Amino acid sequence: MSVFPIRFLMLTVIAFHSDSFAAGGHEQQLSLLIRQLDTLDTLVQQASRYEAPESNTHYRFDYPRLSQDIQRIRHGVQGYLSPSRAQPRDPAELVGDYRLDTPSAESSP
């Protein structure tokens, strides 16, 4: 499965639920966001299983890194919805770069 279907699926999930954001309260919107992140994480896990290693590509999609960022966002939203302490915390920075360099066969000794 290429990266294009993943992007299409992510945009479809977000667009499908965008009307719900305007209708609900703030906490309902964030709860919906959690459900969307769950769906997105499931799609990423499925796509990573079906990714065929292509020998002629220089790059591949870094699914584990994307899953970590989704988990980080989910954790931040859940922390807001049910805070464990009153003081703010330093959020971890998202990586955002999901392209892995594939080592070429010519560069190996």
Distance bins in CASP14 RR format, pairs under 12 A and 6 or more apart:
PFRMAT RR
TARGET T0000
AUTHOR 0000-0000-0000
RMODE 2
METHOD distances of the structure
MODEL  1
1 7 0 0 0 0 0 1 0 0 0 0 0
1 8 0 0 0 0 0 1 0 0 0 0 0
1 9 0 0 0 0 1 0 0 0 0 0 0
1 43 0 0 0 0 1 0 0 0 0 0 0
1 44 0 0 0 0 0 1 0 0 0 0 0
1 45 0 0 0 0 0 1 0 0 0 0 0
1 46 0 0 0 0 1 0 0 0 0 0 0
1 47 1 0 1 0 0 0 0 0 0 0 0
1 48 0 0 0 0 1 0 0 0 0 0 0
1 49 0 0 0 0 1 0 0 0 0 0 0
1 50 1 0 1 0 0 0 0 0 0 0 0
1 51 1 0 0 1 0 0 0 0 0 0 0
1 52 0 0 0 0 1 0 0 0 0 0 0
1 54 0 0 0 0 0 1 0 0 0 0 0
1 60 0 0 0 0 0 1 0 0 0 0 0
1 61 0 0 0 0 1 0 0 0 0 0 0
1 63 0 0 0 0 0 1 0 0 0 0 0
2 8 0 0 0 0 0 1 0 0 0 0 0
2 9 0 0 0 0 0 1 0 0 0 0 0
2 47 0 0 0 0 1 0 0 0 0 0 0
2 50 0 0 0 0 1 0 0 0 0 0 0
2 51 0 0 0 0 1 0 0 0 0 0 0
2 52 0 0 0 0 1 0 0 0 0 0 0
2 54 0 0 0 0 1 0 0 0 0 0 0
2 57 0 0 0 0 0 1 0 0 0 0 0
2 59 0 0 0 0 0 1 0 0 0 0 0
2 60 0 0 0 0 0 1 0 0 0 0 0
2 61 0 0 0 0 1 0 0 0 0 0 0
3 9 0 0 0 0 0 1 0 0 0 0 0
3 10 0 0 0 0 0 1 0 0 0 0 0
3 44 0 0 0 0 0 1 0 0 0 0 0
3 47 0 0 0 0 1 0 0 0 0 0 0
3 48 0 0 0 0 0 1 0 0 0 0 0
3 51 0 0 0 0 1 0 0 0 0 0 0
3 57 0 0 0 0 0 1 0 0 0 0 0
3 59 0 0 0 0 1 0 0 0 0 0 0
3 60 0 0 0 0 1 0 0 0 0 0 0
3 61 1 0 1 0 0 0 0 0 0 0 0
3 62 0 0 0 0 0 1 0 0 0 0 0
3 63 0 0 0 0 1 0 0 0 0 0 0
3 66 0 0 0 0 0 1 0 0 0 0 0
3 98 0 0 0 0 1 0 0 0 0 0 0
3 99 0 0 0 0 1 0 0 0 0 0 0
3 100 0 0 0 0 0 1 0 0 0 0 0
4 10 0 0 0 0 0 1 0 0 0 0 0
4 11 0 0 0 0 0 1 0 0 0 0 0
4 47 0 0 0 0 0 1 0 0 0 0 0
4 61 0 0 0 0 0 1 0 0 0 0 0
5 11 0 0 0 0 0 1 0 0 0 0 0
5 12 0 0 0 0 0 1 0 0 0 0 0
5 43 0 0 0 0 1 0 0 0 0 0 0
5 44 0 0 0 0 0 1 0 0 0 0 0
5 46 0 0 0 0 0 1 0 0 0 0 0
5 47 1 0 0 1 0 0 0 0 0 0 0
5 50 0 0 0 0 1 0 0 0 0 0 0
5 51 0 0 0 0 0 1 0 0 0 0 0
5 61 0 0 0 0 0 1 0 0 0 0 0
6 12 0 0 0 0 0 1 0 0 0 0 0
6 13 0 0 0 0 0 1 0 0 0 0 0
6 40 0 0 0 0 1 0 0 0 0 0 0
6 41 0 0 0 0 0 1 0 0 0 0 0
6 42 0 0 0 0 0 1 0 0 0 0 0
6 43 1 0 0 1 0 0 0 0 0 0 0
6 44 1 0 0 1 0 0 0 0 0 0 0
6 45 0 0 0 0 0 1 0 0 0 0 0
6 46 0 0 0 0 1 0 0 0 0 0 0
6 47 1 0 1 0 0 0 0 0 0 0 0
6 48 0 0 0 0 1 0 0 0 0 0 0
6 50 0 0 0 0 0 1 0 0 0 0 0
6 51 0 0 0 0 1 0 0 0 0 0 0
6 61 1 0 0 1 0 0 0 0 0 0 0
6 62 0 0 0 0 0 1 0 0 0 0 0
6 63 0 0 0 0 1 0 0 0 0 0 0
6 66 0 0 0 0 1 0 0 0 0 0 0
6 67 0 0 0 0 0 1 0 0 0 0 0
6 70 0 0 0 0 0 1 0 0 0 0 0
6 98 0 0 0 0 1 0 0 0 0 0 0
7 13 0 0 0 0 0 1 0 0 0 0 0
7 14 0 0 0 0 0 1 0 0 0 0 0
7 40 0 0 0 0 0 1 0 0 0 0 0
7 43 0 0 0 0 0 1 0 0 0 0 0
7 44 0 0 0 0 0 1 0 0 0 0 0
7 47 0 0 0 0 0 1 0 0 0 0 0
7 61 0 0 0 0 0 1 0 0 0 0 0
7 66 0 0 0 0 0 1 0 0 0 0 0
7 98 0 0 0 0 0 1 0 0 0 0 0
8 14 0 0 0 0 0 1 0 0 0 0 0
8 15 0 0 0 0 0 1 0 0 0 0 0
8 43 0 0 0 0 0 1 0 0 0 0 0
8 47 0 0 0 0 0 1 0 0 0 0 0
9 15 0 0 0 0 0 1 0 0 0 0 0
9 16 0 0 0 0 0 1 0 0 0 0 0
9 36 0 0 0 0 0 1 0 0 0 0 0
9 39 0 0 0 0 1 0 0 0 0 0 0
9 40 1 0 0 1 0 0 0 0 0 0 0
9 41 0 0 0 0 0 1 0 0 0 0 0
9 42 0 0 0 0 1 0 0 0 0 0 0
9 43 1 0 1 0 0 0 0 0 0 0 0
9 44 0 0 0 0 1 0 0 0 0 0 0
9 46 0 0 0 0 1 0 0 0 0 0 0
9 47 0 0 0 0 1 0 0 0 0 0 0
10 16 0 0 0 0 0 1 0 0 0 0 0
10 17 0 0 0 0 0 1 0 0 0 0 0
10 36 0 0 0 0 1 0 0 0 0 0 0
10 37 0 0 0 0 0 1 0 0 0 0 0
10 39 0 0 0 0 1 0 0 0 0 0 0
10 40 1 0 1 0 0 0 0 0 0 0 0
10 41 0 0 0 0 0 1 0 0 0 0 0
10 42 0 0 0 0 0 1 0 0 0 0 0
10 43 1 0 0 1 0 0 0 0 0 0 0
10 44 0 0 0 0 1 0 0 0 0 0 0
10 47 0 0 0 0 0 1 0 0 0 0 0
10 66 0 0 0 0 1 0 0 0 0 0 0
10 70 0 0 0 0 0 1 0 0 0 0 0
10 98 0 0 0 0 0 1 0 0 0 0 0
11 17 0 0 0 0 0 1 0 0 0 0 0
11 18 0 0 0 0 0 1 0 0 0 0 0
11 36 0 0 0 0 0 1 0 0 0 0 0
11 40 0 0 0 0 0 1 0 0 0 0 0
11 43 0 0 0 0 0 1 0 0 0 0 0
12 18 0 0 0 0 0 1 0 0 0 0 0
12 36 0 0 0 0 0 1 0 0 0 0 0
12 39 0 0 0 0 1 0 0 0 0 0 0
12 40 0 0 0 0 0 1 0 0 0 0 0
12 43 0 0 0 0 1 0 0 0 0 0 0
13 20 0 0 0 0 0 1 0 0 0 0 0
13 32 0 0 0 0 0 1 0 0 0 0 0
13 33 0 0 0 0 0 1 0 0 0 0 0
13 35 0 0 0 0 1 0 0 0 0 0 0
13 36 1 0 1 0 0 0 0 0 0 0 0
13 37 0 0 0 0 1 0 0 0 0 0 0
13 38 0 0 0 0 0 1 0 0 0 0 0
13 39 1 0 1 0 0 0 0 0 0 0 0
13 40 1 0 0 1 0 0 0 0 0 0 0
13 41 0 0 0 0 0 1 0 0 0 0 0
13 42 0 0 0 0 0 1 0 0 0 0 0
13 43 1 0 0 1 0 0 0 0 0 0 0
13 44 0 0 0 0 0 1 0 0 0 0 0
13 70 0 0 0 0 0 1 0 0 0 0 0
14 20 0 0 0 0 0 1 0 0 0 0 0
14 21 0 0 0 0 1 0 0 0 0 0 0
14 32 0 0 0 0 0 1 0 0 0 0 0
14 33 0 0 0 0 1 0 0 0 0 0 0
14 35 0 0 0 0 0 1 0 0 0 0 0
14 36 1 0 0 1 0 0 0 0 0 0 0
14 37 0 0 0 0 0 1 0 0 0 0 0
14 39 0 0 0 0 1 0 0 0 0 0 0
14 40 0 0 0 0 1 0 0 0 0 0 0
14 43 0 0 0 0 0 1 0 0 0 0 0
15 21 0 0 0 0 0 1 0 0 0 0 0
15 36 0 0 0 0 0 1 0 0 0 0 0
16 32 0 0 0 0 0 1 0 0 0 0 0
16 35 0 0 0 0 0 1 0 0 0 0 0
16 36 0 0 0 0 1 0 0 0 0 0 0
16 39 0 0 0 0 1 0 0 0 0 0 0
16 40 0 0 0 0 0 1 0 0 0 0 0
17 23 0 0 0 0 0 1 0 0 0 0 0
17 24 0 0 0 0 0 1 0 0 0 0 0
17 28 0 0 0 0 0 1 0 0 0 0 0
17 29 0 0 0 0 1 0 0 0 0 0 0
17 31 0 0 0 0 0 1 0 0 0 0 0
17 32 1 0 1 0 0 0 0 0 0 0 0
17 33 0 0 0 0 1 0 0 0 0 0 0
17 34 0 0 0 0 0 1 0 0 0 0 0
17 35 0 0 0 0 1 0 0 0 0 0 0
17 36 1 0 1 0 0 0 0 0 0 0 0
17 37 0 0 0 0 0 1 0 0 0 0 0
17 38 0 0 0 0 0 1 0 0 0 0 0
17 39 0 0 0 0 1 0 0 0 0 0 0
17 40 0 0 0 0 0 1 0 0 0 0 0
18 29 0 0 0 0 0 1 0 0 0 0 0
18 32 0 0 0 0 1 0 0 0 0 0 0
18 33 0 0 0 0 0 1 0 0 0 0 0
18 36 0 0 0 0 1 0 0 0 0 0 0
19 29 0 0 0 0 0 1 0 0 0 0 0
19 32 0 0 0 0 0 1 0 0 0 0 0
20 28 1 0 0 1 0 0 0 0 0 0 0
20 29 1 0 0 1 0 0 0 0 0 0 0
20 30 0 0 0 0 0 1 0 0 0 0 0
20 31 0 0 0 0 0 1 0 0 0 0 0
20 32 1 0 1 0 0 0 0 0 0 0 0
20 33 0 0 0 0 1 0 0 0 0 0 0
20 35 0 0 0 0 1 0 0 0 0 0 0
20 36 0 0 0 0 1 0 0 0 0 0 0
21 28 0 0 0 0 1 0 0 0 0 0 0
21 29 1 0 1 0 0 0 0 0 0 0 0
21 30 0 0 0 0 1 0 0 0 0 0 0
21 31 0 0 0 0 0 1 0 0 0 0 0
21 32 1 0 0 1 0 0 0 0 0 0 0
21 33 0 0 0 0 1 0 0 0 0 0 0
21 36 0 0 0 0 0 1 0 0 0 0 0
22 28 0 0 0 0 0 1 0 0 0 0 0
22 29 0 0 0 0 1 0 0 0 0 0 0
22 32 0 0 0 0 0 1 0 0 0 0 0
23 29 0 0 0 0 1 0 0 0 0 0 0
23 32 0 0 0 0 1 0 0 0 0 0 0
24 30 0 0 0 0 0 1 0 0 0 0 0
24 31 0 0 0 0 1 0 0 0 0 0 0
24 32 0 0 0 0 1 0 0 0 0 0 0
24 33 0 0 0 0 0 1 0 0 0 0 0
25 31 0 0 0 0 1 0 0 0 0 0 0
25 32 0 0 0 0 1 0 0 0 0 0 0
25 33 0 0 0 0 0 1 0 0 0 0 0
26 32 0 0 0 0 0 1 0 0 0 0 0
26 33 0 0 0 0 0 1 0 0 0 0 0
26 77 0 0 0 0 0 1 0 0 0 0 0
26 80 0 0 0 0 1 0 0 0 0 0 0
26 81 0 0 0 0 1 0 0 0 0 0 0
27 33 0 0 0 0 0 1 0 0 0 0 0
27 34 0 0 0 0 0 1 0 0 0 0 0
27 77 0 0 0 0 0 1 0 0 0 0 0
27 78 0 0 0 0 0 1 0 0 0 0 0
27 80 0 0 0 0 1 0 0 0 0 0 0
27 81 1 0 0 1 0 0 0 0 0 0 0
27 82 0 0 0 0 0 1 0 0 0 0 0
28 34 0 0 0 0 0 1 0 0 0 0 0
28 35 0 0 0 0 0 1 0 0 0 0 0
28 81 0 0 0 0 0 1 0 0 0 0 0
29 35 0 0 0 0 0 1 0 0 0 0 0
29 36 0 0 0 0 0 1 0 0 0 0 0
29 77 0 0 0 0 1 0 0 0 0 0 0
29 80 0 0 0 0 0 1 0 0 0 0 0
29 81 0 0 0 0 0 1 0 0 0 0 0
30 36 0 0 0 0 0 1 0 0 0 0 0
30 37 0 0 0 0 0 1 0 0 0 0 0
30 73 0 0 0 0 0 1 0 0 0 0 0
30 74 0 0 0 0 0 1 0 0 0 0 0
30 76 0 0 0 0 1 0 0 0 0 0 0
30 77 1 0 1 0 0 0 0 0 0 0 0
30 78 0 0 0 0 1 0 0 0 0 0 0
30 79 0 0 0 0 1 0 0 0 0 0 0
30 80 1 0 0 1 0 0 0 0 0 0 0
30 81 1 0 1 0 0 0 0 0 0 0 0
30 82 0 0 0 0 0 1 0 0 0 0 0
31 37 0 0 0 0 0 1 0 0 0 0 0
31 38 0 0 0 0 0 1 0 0 0 0 0
31 74 0 0 0 0 0 1 0 0 0 0 0
31 77 0 0 0 0 1 0 0 0 0 0 0
31 78 0 0 0 0 1 0 0 0 0 0 0
31 80 0 0 0 0 0 1 0 0 0 0 0
31 81 1 0 0 1 0 0 0 0 0 0 0
31 82 0 0 0 0 0 1 0 0 0 0 0
32 38 0 0 0 0 0 1 0 0 0 0 0
32 39 0 0 0 0 0 1 0 0 0 0 0
32 77 0 0 0 0 0 1 0 0 0 0 0
32 81 0 0 0 0 0 1 0 0 0 0 0
33 39 0 0 0 0 0 1 0 0 0 0 0
33 40 0 0 0 0 0 1 0 0 0 0 0
33 70 0 0 0 0 0 1 0 0 0 0 0
33 73 0 0 0 0 1 0 0 0 0 0 0
33 74 0 0 0 0 1 0 0 0 0 0 0
33 76 0 0 0 0 0 1 0 0 0 0 0
33 77 1 0 1 0 0 0 0 0 0 0 0
33 78 0 0 0 0 0 1 0 0 0 0 0
33 80 0 0 0 0 0 1 0 0 0 0 0
33 81 0 0 0 0 1 0 0 0 0 0 0
34 40 0 0 0 0 0 1 0 0 0 0 0
34 41 0 0 0 0 0 1 0 0 0 0 0
34 70 0 0 0 0 0 1 0 0 0 0 0
34 71 0 0 0 0 0 1 0 0 0 0 0
34 73 0 0 0 0 1 0 0 0 0 0 0
34 74 1 0 0 1 0 0 0 0 0 0 0
34 75 0 0 0 0 0 1 0 0 0 0 0
34 76 0 0 0 0 1 0 0 0 0 0 0
34 77 1 0 1 0 0 0 0 0 0 0 0
34 78 1 0 0 1 0 0 0 0 0 0 0
34 79 0 0 0 0 0 1 0 0 0 0 0
34 80 0 0 0 0 0 1 0 0 0 0 0
34 81 1 0 0 1 0 0 0 0 0 0 0
34 82 0 0 0 0 0 1 0 0 0 0 0
35 41 0 0 0 0 0 1 0 0 0 0 0
35 42 0 0 0 0 0 1 0 0 0 0 0
35 74 0 0 0 0 0 1 0 0 0 0 0
35 77 0 0 0 0 0 1 0 0 0 0 0
35 78 0 0 0 0 0 1 0 0 0 0 0
36 42 0 0 0 0 0 1 0 0 0 0 0
36 43 0 0 0 0 0 1 0 0 0 0 0
36 70 0 0 0 0 1 0 0 0 0 0 0
36 73 0 0 0 0 0 1 0 0 0 0 0
36 74 0 0 0 0 1 0 0 0 0 0 0
36 77 0 0 0 0 0 1 0 0 0 0 0
37 43 0 0 0 0 0 1 0 0 0 0 0
37 44 0 0 0 0 0 1 0 0 0 0 0
37 66 0 0 0 0 0 1 0 0 0 0 0
37 67 0 0 0 0 0 1 0 0 0 0 0
37 69 0 0 0 0 0 1 0 0 0 0 0
37 70 1 0 1 0 0 0 0 0 0 0 0
37 71 0 0 0 0 1 0 0 0 0 0 0
37 72 0 0 0 0 0 1 0 0 0 0 0
37 73 1 0 0 1 0 0 0 0 0 0 0
37 74 1 0 1 0 0 0 0 0 0 0 0
37 75 0 0 0 0 1 0 0 0 0 0 0
37 76 0 0 0 0 0 1 0 0 0 0 0
37 77 1 0 0 1 0 0 0 0 0 0 0
37 78 0 0 0 0 1 0 0 0 0 0 0
38 44 0 0 0 0 0 1 0 0 0 0 0
38 45 0 0 0 0 0 1 0 0 0 0 0
38 67 0 0 0 0 0 1 0 0 0 0 0
38 70 0 0 0 0 1 0 0 0 0 0 0
38 71 0 0 0 0 0 1 0 0 0 0 0
38 73 0 0 0 0 0 1 0 0 0 0 0
38 74 1 0 0 1 0 0 0 0 0 0 0
38 77 0 0 0 0 0 1 0 0 0 0 0
38 78 0 0 0 0 0 1 0 0 0 0 0
39 45 0 0 0 0 0 1 0 0 0 0 0
39 46 0 0 0 0 0 1 0 0 0 0 0
39 70 0 0 0 0 0 1 0 0 0 0 0
39 74 0 0 0 0 0 1 0 0 0 0 0
40 46 0 0 0 0 0 1 0 0 0 0 0
40 47 0 0 0 0 0 1 0 0 0 0 0
40 63 0 0 0 0 0 1 0 0 0 0 0
40 66 0 0 0 0 1 0 0 0 0 0 0
40 67 0 0 0 0 1 0 0 0 0 0 0
40 69 0 0 0 0 0 1 0 0 0 0 0
40 70 1 0 1 0 0 0 0 0 0 0 0
40 71 0 0 0 0 0 1 0 0 0 0 0
40 73 0 0 0 0 1 0 0 0 0 0 0
40 74 0 0 0 0 1 0 0 0 0 0 0
41 47 0 0 0 0 0 1 0 0 0 0 0
41 48 0 0 0 0 0 1 0 0 0 0 0
41 63 0 0 0 0 0 1 0 0 0 0 0
41 64 0 0 0 0 0 1 0 0 0 0 0
41 66 0 0 0 0 1 0 0 0 0 0 0
41 67 1 0 0 1 0 0 0 0 0 0 0
41 68 0 0 0 0 0 1 0 0 0 0 0
41 69 0 0 0 0 0 1 0 0 0 0 0
41 70 1 0 1 0 0 0 0 0 0 0 0
41 71 1 0 0 1 0 0 0 0 0 0 0
41 72 0 0 0 0 0 1 0 0 0 0 0
41 73 0 0 0 0 1 0 0 0 0 0 0
41 74 1 0 0 1 0 0 0 0 0 0 0
42 48 0 0 0 0 0 1 0 0 0 0 0
42 49 0 0 0 0 0 1 0 0 0 0 0
42 67 0 0 0 0 0 1 0 0 0 0 0
42 70 0 0 0 0 0 1 0 0 0 0 0
43 49 0 0 0 0 0 1 0 0 0 0 0
43 50 0 0 0 0 0 1 0 0 0 0 0
43 63 0 0 0 0 0 1 0 0 0 0 0
43 66 0 0 0 0 0 1 0 0 0 0 0
43 67 0 0 0 0 0 1 0 0 0 0 0
43 70 0 0 0 0 0 1 0 0 0 0 0
44 50 0 0 0 0 0 1 0 0 0 0 0
44 51 0 0 0 0 0 1 0 0 0 0 0
44 61 0 0 0 0 1 0 0 0 0 0 0
44 62 0 0 0 0 0 1 0 0 0 0 0
44 63 1 0 1 0 0 0 0 0 0 0 0
44 64 0 0 0 0 1 0 0 0 0 0 0
44 65 0 0 0 0 0 1 0 0 0 0 0
44 66 1 0 1 0 0 0 0 0 0 0 0
44 67 1 0 1 0 0 0 0 0 0 0 0
44 68 0 0 0 0 0 1 0 0 0 0 0
44 69 0 0 0 0 1 0 0 0 0 0 0
44 70 1 0 0 1 0 0 0 0 0 0 0
44 71 0 0 0 0 0 1 0 0 0 0 0
44 98 0 0 0 0 1 0 0 0 0 0 0
45 51 0 0 0 0 0 1 0 0 0 0 0
45 63 1 0 0 1 0 0 0 0 0 0 0
45 64 0 0 0 0 1 0 0 0 0 0 0
45 66 0 0 0 0 0 1 0 0 0 0 0
45 67 1 0 0 1 0 0 0 0 0 0 0
45 70 0 0 0 0 0 1 0 0 0 0 0
45 71 0 0 0 0 0 1 0 0 0 0 0
46 63 0 0 0 0 1 0 0 0 0 0 0
46 67 0 0 0 0 0 1 0 0 0 0 0
47 60 0 0 0 0 0 1 0 0 0 0 0
47 61 1 0 0 1 0 0 0 0 0 0 0
47 62 0 0 0 0 0 1 0 0 0 0 0
47 63 1 0 0 1 0 0 0 0 0 0 0
47 64 0 0 0 0 0 1 0 0 0 0 0
47 66 0 0 0 0 1 0 0 0 0 0 0
47 67 0 0 0 0 0 1 0 0 0 0 0
47 98 0 0 0 0 0 1 0 0 0 0 0
48 60 0 0 0 0 0 1 0 0 0 0 0
48 61 0 0 0 0 1 0 0 0 0 0 0
48 62 0 0 0 0 1 0 0 0 0 0 0
48 63 1 1 0 0 0 0 0 0 0 0 0
48 64 1 0 0 1 0 0 0 0 0 0 0
48 65 0 0 0 0 0 1 0 0 0 0 0
48 66 0 0 0 0 1 0 0 0 0 0 0
48 67 1 0 0 1 0 0 0 0 0 0 0
48 98 0 0 0 0 0 1 0 0 0 0 0
49 63 0 0 0 0 1 0 0 0 0 0 0
50 61 0 0 0 0 0 1 0 0 0 0 0
50 63 0 0 0 0 0 1 0 0 0 0 0
51 57 0 0 0 0 0 1 0 0 0 0 0
51 60 1 0 0 1 0 0 0 0 0 0 0
51 61 1 0 0 1 0 0 0 0 0 0 0
51 62 0 0 0 0 0 1 0 0 0 0 0
51 63 1 0 0 1 0 0 0 0 0 0 0
51 64 0 0 0 0 0 1 0 0 0 0 0
51 100 0 0 0 0 0 1 0 0 0 0 0
52 60 0 0 0 0 1 0 0 0 0 0 0
52 61 0 0 0 0 0 1 0 0 0 0 0
53 60 1 0 0 1 0 0 0 0 0 0 0
53 61 0 0 0 0 0 1 0 0 0 0 0
53 100 0 0 0 0 0 1 0 0 0 0 0
53 102 0 0 0 0 1 0 0 0 0 0 0
54 60 1 0 0 1 0 0 0 0 0 0 0
54 61 0 0 0 0 0 1 0 0 0 0 0
54 102 0 0 0 0 1 0 0 0 0 0 0
55 102 0 0 0 0 1 0 0 0 0 0 0
55 103 0 0 0 0 0 1 0 0 0 0 0
55 104 0 0 0 0 1 0 0 0 0 0 0
55 105 1 0 0 1 0 0 0 0 0 0 0
56 102 0 0 0 0 1 0 0 0 0 0 0
56 104 0 0 0 0 0 1 0 0 0 0 0
56 105 0 0 0 0 0 1 0 0 0 0 0
57 99 0 0 0 0 0 1 0 0 0 0 0
57 100 0 0 0 0 0 1 0 0 0 0 0
57 101 0 0 0 0 0 1 0 0 0 0 0
57 102 1 0 1 0 0 0 0 0 0 0 0
57 103 0 0 0 0 0 1 0 0 0 0 0
57 104 0 0 0 0 0 1 0 0 0 0 0
58 99 0 0 0 0 1 0 0 0 0 0 0
58 100 0 0 0 0 1 0 0 0 0 0 0
58 101 1 0 0 1 0 0 0 0 0 0 0
58 102 1 0 1 0 0 0 0 0 0 0 0
58 103 0 0 0 0 1 0 0 0 0 0 0
58 104 1 0 0 1 0 0 0 0 0 0 0
58 105 0 0 0 0 0 1 0 0 0 0 0
58 106 0 0 0 0 0 1 0 0 0 0 0
58 107 0 0 0 0 0 1 0 0 0 0 0
59 97 0 0 0 0 0 1 0 0 0 0 0
59 98 0 0 0 0 1 0 0 0 0 0 0
59 99 1 0 1 0 0 0 0 0 0 0 0
59 100 1 0 0 1 0 0 0 0 0 0 0
59 101 1 0 0 1 0 0 0 0 0 0 0
59 102 1 0 0 1 0 0 0 0 0 0 0
59 103 0 0 0 0 0 1 0 0 0 0 0
59 104 0 0 0 0 0 1 0 0 0 0 0
60 98 0 0 0 0 1 0 0 0 0 0 0
60 99 1 0 0 1 0 0 0 0 0 0 0
60 100 1 0 1 0 0 0 0 0 0 0 0
60 101 0 0 0 0 1 0 0 0 0 0 0
60 102 1 0 1 0 0 0 0 0 0 0 0
60 103 0 0 0 0 0 1 0 0 0 0 0
61 67 0 0 0 0 0 1 0 0 0 0 0
61 96 0 0 0 0 0 1 0 0 0 0 0
61 97 0 0 0 0 0 1 0 0 0 0 0
61 98 1 0 1 0 0 0 0 0 0 0 0
61 99 1 0 0 1 0 0 0 0 0 0 0
61 100 1 0 0 1 0 0 0 0 0 0 0
61 101 0 0 0 0 0 1 0 0 0 0 0
61 102 0 0 0 0 0 1 0 0 0 0 0
62 68 0 0 0 0 1 0 0 0 0 0 0
62 69 0 0 0 0 1 0 0 0 0 0 0
62 95 0 0 0 0 1 0 0 0 0 0 0
62 96 0 0 0 0 1 0 0 0 0 0 0
62 97 1 0 0 1 0 0 0 0 0 0 0
62 98 1 0 1 0 0 0 0 0 0 0 0
62 99 1 0 0 1 0 0 0 0 0 0 0
62 100 1 0 1 0 0 0 0 0 0 0 0
62 101 0 0 0 0 0 1 0 0 0 0 0
62 102 0 0 0 0 0 1 0 0 0 0 0
63 69 0 0 0 0 0 1 0 0 0 0 0
63 70 0 0 0 0 0 1 0 0 0 0 0
63 98 1 0 0 1 0 0 0 0 0 0 0
63 99 0 0 0 0 0 1 0 0 0 0 0
63 100 0 0 0 0 1 0 0 0 0 0 0
64 70 0 0 0 0 0 1 0 0 0 0 0
64 71 0 0 0 0 0 1 0 0 0 0 0
64 95 0 0 0 0 0 1 0 0 0 0 0
64 98 0 0 0 0 1 0 0 0 0 0 0
64 100 0 0 0 0 1 0 0 0 0 0 0
65 71 0 0 0 0 0 1 0 0 0 0 0
65 72 0 0 0 0 0 1 0 0 0 0 0
65 94 0 0 0 0 1 0 0 0 0 0 0
65 95 1 0 1 0 0 0 0 0 0 0 0
65 96 1 0 0 1 0 0 0 0 0 0 0
65 97 1 0 0 1 0 0 0 0 0 0 0
65 98 1 0 1 0 0 0 0 0 0 0 0
65 99 0 0 0 0 1 0 0 0 0 0 0
65 100 0 0 0 0 1 0 0 0 0 0 0
66 72 0 0 0 0 0 1 0 0 0 0 0
66 73 0 0 0 0 0 1 0 0 0 0 0
66 94 0 0 0 0 1 0 0 0 0 0 0
66 95 0 0 0 0 1 0 0 0 0 0 0
66 96 0 0 0 0 1 0 0 0 0 0 0
66 97 0 0 0 0 0 1 0 0 0 0 0
66 98 1 0 1 0 0 0 0 0 0 0 0
66 99 0 0 0 0 0 1 0 0 0 0 0
66 100 0 0 0 0 0 1 0 0 0 0 0
67 73 0 0 0 0 0 1 0 0 0 0 0
67 74 0 0 0 0 0 1 0 0 0 0 0
67 95 0 0 0 0 0 1 0 0 0 0 0
67 98 0 0 0 0 0 1 0 0 0 0 0
68 74 0 0 0 0 0 1 0 0 0 0 0
68 75 0 0 0 0 0 1 0 0 0 0 0
68 92 0 0 0 0 1 0 0 0 0 0 0
68 93 0 0 0 0 0 1 0 0 0 0 0
68 94 0 0 0 0 1 0 0 0 0 0 0
68 95 1 0 0 1 0 0 0 0 0 0 0
68 96 0 0 0 0 0 1 0 0 0 0 0
68 98 0 0 0 0 0 1 0 0 0 0 0
69 75 0 0 0 0 0 1 0 0 0 0 0
69 76 0 0 0 0 0 1 0 0 0 0 0
69 91 0 0 0 0 0 1 0 0 0 0 0
69 92 0 0 0 0 1 0 0 0 0 0 0
69 93 0 0 0 0 1 0 0 0 0 0 0
69 94 1 0 1 0 0 0 0 0 0 0 0
69 95 1 0 1 0 0 0 0 0 0 0 0
69 96 1 0 0 1 0 0 0 0 0 0 0
69 97 0 0 0 0 0 1 0 0 0 0 0
69 98 0 0 0 0 1 0 0 0 0 0 0
70 76 0 0 0 0 0 1 0 0 0 0 0
70 77 0 0 0 0 0 1 0 0 0 0 0
70 94 0 0 0 0 1 0 0 0 0 0 0
70 95 0 0 0 0 0 1 0 0 0 0 0
70 96 0 0 0 0 0 1 0 0 0 0 0
70 98 0 0 0 0 0 1 0 0 0 0 0
71 77 0 0 0 0 0 1 0 0 0 0 0
71 78 0 0 0 0 0 1 0 0 0 0 0
71 92 0 0 0 0 0 1 0 0 0 0 0
71 94 0 0 0 0 0 1 0 0 0 0 0
71 95 0 0 0 0 0 1 0 0 0 0 0
72 78 0 0 0 0 0 1 0 0 0 0 0
72 79 0 0 0 0 0 1 0 0 0 0 0
72 91 1 0 0 1 0 0 0 0 0 0 0
72 92 1 0 1 0 0 0 0 0 0 0 0
72 93 0 0 0 0 1 0 0 0 0 0 0
72 94 1 0 0 1 0 0 0 0 0 0 0
72 95 0 0 0 0 1 0 0 0 0 0 0
72 96 0 0 0 0 0 1 0 0 0 0 0
73 79 0 0 0 0 0 1 0 0 0 0 0
73 80 0 0 0 0 0 1 0 0 0 0 0
73 91 0 0 0 0 1 0 0 0 0 0 0
73 92 0 0 0 0 0 1 0 0 0 0 0
73 93 0 0 0 0 0 1 0 0 0 0 0
73 94 1 0 0 1 0 0 0 0 0 0 0
73 95 0 0 0 0 0 1 0 0 0 0 0
73 96 0 0 0 0 0 1 0 0 0 0 0
74 80 0 0 0 0 0 1 0 0 0 0 0
74 81 0 0 0 0 0 1 0 0 0 0 0
75 81 0 0 0 0 0 1 0 0 0 0 0
75 82 0 0 0 0 0 1 0 0 0 0 0
75 84 0 0 0 0 0 1 0 0 0 0 0
75 89 0 0 0 0 0 1 0 0 0 0 0
75 91 0 0 0 0 1 0 0 0 0 0 0
75 92 0 0 0 0 1 0 0 0 0 0 0
75 94 0 0 0 0 0 1 0 0 0 0 0
76 82 0 0 0 0 0 1 0 0 0 0 0
76 83 0 0 0 0 0 1 0 0 0 0 0
76 84 0 0 0 0 0 1 0 0 0 0 0
76 88 0 0 0 0 0 1 0 0 0 0 0
76 89 0 0 0 0 1 0 0 0 0 0 0
76 90 0 0 0 0 0 1 0 0 0 0 0
76 91 1 0 0 1 0 0 0 0 0 0 0
76 92 0 0 0 0 1 0 0 0 0 0 0
76 94 0 0 0 0 0 1 0 0 0 0 0
77 83 0 0 0 0 0 1 0 0 0 0 0
77 91 0 0 0 0 0 1 0 0 0 0 0
78 84 0 0 0 0 1 0 0 0 0 0 0
79 85 0 0 0 0 1 0 0 0 0 0 0
79 88 0 0 0 0 0 1 0 0 0 0 0
79 89 0 0 0 0 1 0 0 0 0 0 0
79 91 0 0 0 0 0 1 0 0 0 0 0
80 88 0 0 0 0 0 1 0 0 0 0 0
80 89 0 0 0 0 0 1 0 0 0 0 0
80 91 0 0 0 0 0 1 0 0 0 0 0
83 89 0 0 0 0 1 0 0 0 0 0 0
101 107 0 0 0 0 0 1 0 0 0 0 0
102 108 0 0 0 0 0 1 0 0 0 0 0
103 109 0 0 0 0 0 1 0 0 0 0 0
END
